[in-house]
Amino acid sequence: MKRIFFLLLLSCISSFLKAQTTEDSVKSVINRMFDAMKNSDAMTMKSSFSDNAVLQTISRDATGKTMVQSEALAEFIDFVSKQVKGAADERIFFDVIKIGGPLAMVWAPYRFYYNGQFSHCGVDMFTLVRINNEWKIQYLIDTRRRTGCD
């Protein structure tokens, strides 16, 4: 009887851990990318993205017109690698995570600090793809604003 109870308990725990693992693994790659940014670690940063990742920012021009600006991944990584360790600190809050097979979407409000001072806030939206059994960031688009951040 104890053996059956133990096997049943082990099965339940295993199922629970498996359910947590997929979401946690998606969060992990995003957290790893932000840790790399904070530590000016170009190699870890690059390993978080797919080879053909797309990076974009939504902003407004001087007239208030909405624009979408693209940035090459290599330029972003180069910028990050030249920062003083600890200078770029983006703090995200996982809000929505959706996973469907090898595709994941993450909506994460954030606050960005530069050299310990608040700079701006916004929302990051990530699309991740599971490639060779590992999550990679395929698409990252964000908003940026200096007001309404509370």
C-alpha positions as CSV (number, residue, x, y, z in Angstrom):
1,M,0.0,0.0,0.0
2,K,2.8,2.4,0.9
3,R,4.5,1.6,-2.5
4,I,1.3,2.4,-4.4
5,F,0.8,5.7,-2.5
6,F,4.5,6.6,-3.1
7,L,4.2,5.9,-6.9
8,L,1.0,7.9,-7.1
9,L,2.6,10.8,-5.2
10,L,5.7,10.7,-7.4
11,S,3.5,10.7,-10.5
12,C,1.6,13.8,-9.3
13,I,4.8,15.6,-8.4
14,S,6.3,14.7,-11.8
15,S,3.2,16.0,-13.6
16,F,3.3,19.2,-11.6
17,L,7.0,19.8,-12.3
18,K,6.5,19.1,-16.0
19,A,3.7,21.7,-16.2
20,Q,5.9,24.3,-14.4
21,T,9.0,23.5,-16.5
22,T,7.8,24.9,-19.8
23,E,6.7,28.3,-18.5
24,D,9.8,28.4,-16.2
25,S,12.1,27.6,-19.2
26,V,10.6,30.5,-21.2
27,K,11.0,32.9,-18.2
28,S,14.6,31.6,-17.8
29,V,15.8,32.6,-21.2
30,I,14.4,36.1,-20.8
31,N,15.8,36.5,-17.4
32,R,19.2,35.2,-18.7
33,M,19.1,37.8,-21.4
34,F,18.5,40.6,-18.9
35,D,21.2,39.3,-16.6
36,A,23.6,39.3,-19.5
37,M,22.5,42.9,-20.3
38,K,23.2,44.0,-16.7
39,N,26.5,42.2,-16.7
40,S,27.6,43.4,-20.2
41,D,27.9,39.8,-21.3
42,A,27.8,39.7,-25.0
43,M,28.1,35.9,-25.4
44,T,25.3,35.1,-23.0
45,M,23.2,37.8,-24.6
46,K,23.7,36.4,-28.1
47,S,22.9,32.8,-26.9
48,S,19.5,34.0,-25.8
49,F,18.4,35.0,-29.3
50,S,17.8,33.0,-32.5
51,D,20.2,33.7,-35.4
52,N,17.7,35.8,-37.3
53,A,16.0,37.6,-34.3
54,V,14.1,40.8,-34.9
55,L,14.3,43.7,-32.4
56,Q,12.0,46.7,-32.7
57,T,10.9,49.7,-30.6
58,I,7.7,51.7,-30.8
59,S,8.3,55.4,-30.3
60,R,6.9,58.8,-31.3
61,D,8.6,61.4,-33.4
62,A,8.6,65.1,-32.6
63,T,5.1,65.6,-34.1
64,G,3.7,62.7,-32.0
65,K,3.4,60.3,-34.9
66,T,3.9,56.6,-33.9
67,M,7.0,55.0,-35.5
68,V,8.4,51.5,-35.3
69,Q,12.2,51.4,-35.3
70,S,14.3,48.3,-36.0
71,E,17.7,47.5,-34.5
72,A,20.1,44.8,-35.7
73,L,20.8,42.2,-33.0
74,A,24.5,42.6,-33.5
75,E,24.3,46.4,-32.8
76,F,22.2,45.8,-29.7
77,I,24.7,43.2,-28.4
78,D,27.6,45.5,-29.2
79,F,26.0,48.3,-27.3
80,V,25.4,46.1,-24.3
81,S,28.9,44.7,-24.3
82,K,30.3,48.3,-24.1
83,Q,28.3,49.2,-21.0
84,V,29.9,49.3,-17.6
85,K,28.8,46.2,-15.7
86,G,25.6,47.0,-13.8
87,A,24.8,50.2,-15.8
88,A,21.9,48.8,-17.8
89,D,19.3,47.3,-15.5
90,E,15.9,46.4,-16.9
91,R,13.4,45.0,-14.4
92,I,10.5,43.1,-15.9
93,F,7.3,41.8,-14.5
94,F,6.0,38.7,-16.2
95,D,2.3,39.5,-16.9
96,V,1.1,37.1,-19.6
97,I,2.8,34.0,-20.9
98,K,1.2,31.9,-23.6
99,I,2.7,28.7,-24.9
100,G,1.6,26.6,-27.9
101,G,4.0,23.8,-28.8
102,P,7.3,25.4,-30.0
103,L,5.9,28.9,-29.8
104,A,5.7,31.2,-26.8
105,M,4.6,34.8,-26.3
106,V,5.5,36.9,-23.2
107,W,4.0,40.3,-22.3
108,A,6.2,41.9,-19.6
109,P,5.9,45.5,-18.3
110,Y,9.3,46.9,-17.3
111,R,11.2,49.7,-15.6
112,F,14.6,50.6,-16.9
113,Y,17.4,52.0,-14.8
114,Y,20.7,53.3,-16.1
115,N,23.6,53.8,-13.6
116,G,21.1,53.2,-10.8
117,Q,18.8,56.0,-11.9
118,F,15.3,55.5,-13.3
119,S,15.3,56.1,-17.1
120,H,12.0,54.9,-18.5
121,C,9.3,52.3,-18.5
122,G,7.2,50.4,-21.0
123,V,6.2,47.0,-22.1
124,D,8.3,44.2,-23.7
125,M,6.6,41.7,-25.9
126,F,8.6,38.6,-26.7
127,T,8.0,35.8,-29.2
128,L,10.1,32.8,-28.5
129,V,10.7,29.7,-30.6
130,R,11.8,26.3,-29.3
131,I,14.8,25.4,-31.5
132,N,16.8,22.2,-30.9
133,N,15.0,21.7,-27.6
134,E,15.9,25.2,-26.4
135,W,13.9,28.4,-26.2
136,K,15.3,31.3,-28.2
137,I,14.0,34.9,-28.5
138,Q,12.8,35.4,-32.1
139,Y,11.1,38.7,-31.8
140,L,11.3,41.5,-29.2
141,I,9.3,44.7,-29.5
142,D,8.9,47.3,-26.8
143,T,7.4,50.6,-25.9
144,R,9.2,53.3,-24.0
145,R,7.9,56.2,-22.0
146,R,9.0,58.5,-19.1
147,T,5.6,59.3,-17.6
148,G,2.8,57.1,-16.3
149,C,5.2,54.5,-14.9
150,D,3.7,54.0,-11.5
